[in-house]
Amino acid sequence: MSSELLTVSEVARILRVDDTTVRRWVKQGALEAVVLPHVNARQAYRIKREALNKVLSSSAAS
């Protein structure tokens, strides 16, 4: 199954929040993400489009 993967910056832009907020949501488990192997100190994530849509639909229902 192929799924579109978005960067933290792309998700932050769509949700109109800071990159740090998206990273916090991933660490808290509020936003499902794929953890990429990384060389830098900062963890690299990719968020599935379906996970973003799920967050958007649940916030729209509130």
C-alpha atoms as one frame of an Amber mdcrd trajectory, in Angstrom:
protein
   0.000   0.000   0.000   1.492   3.301  -1.086   0.895   6.354   1.033   1.946
   9.947   0.581   4.476  10.976   3.215   4.719  14.597   4.317   7.567  16.355
   6.071   7.170  18.028   9.451   7.368  21.423   7.726   4.646  20.528   5.223
   2.311  19.354   7.988   3.074  22.457  10.063   2.212  24.682   7.090  -1.078
  22.823   6.463  -2.090  23.000  10.142  -0.742  26.554  10.537   1.427  25.662
  13.518   5.155  25.672  14.199   7.380  22.700  13.295   8.078  22.242  17.013
   4.359  21.753  17.674   4.141  19.002  15.045   7.193  17.256  16.544   5.627
  17.476  20.026   2.362  15.943  18.758   4.330  13.076  17.195   6.245  12.439
  20.439   2.984  12.566  22.435   1.338  10.098  20.061  -1.316  12.560  18.906
  -0.020  12.375  15.329   1.176   9.116  13.801   4.532   9.352  12.034   7.205
   7.232  10.411  10.596   7.613  12.094  13.432   7.839   9.592  17.024   6.795
  10.218  18.908   9.964  11.034  22.455  11.238  11.293  21.722  14.575  12.941
  20.748  15.117  16.553  17.156  15.887  15.558  14.821  12.965  14.909  13.477
  12.858  11.347   9.782  12.141  10.818   7.403  11.697   7.921   3.681  11.941
   8.518   1.284   9.881   6.419  -1.368  11.867   4.578  -4.047   9.576   6.107
  -2.849  10.408   9.639  -3.043  14.123   8.867  -6.529  13.732   7.382  -7.622
  11.851  10.505  -6.421  14.741  12.716  -8.102  17.285  10.467 -11.435  15.418
  10.440 -11.446  14.913  14.215 -10.729  18.613  14.833 -13.466  19.593  12.373
 -15.957  17.459  14.303 -15.124  19.267  17.555
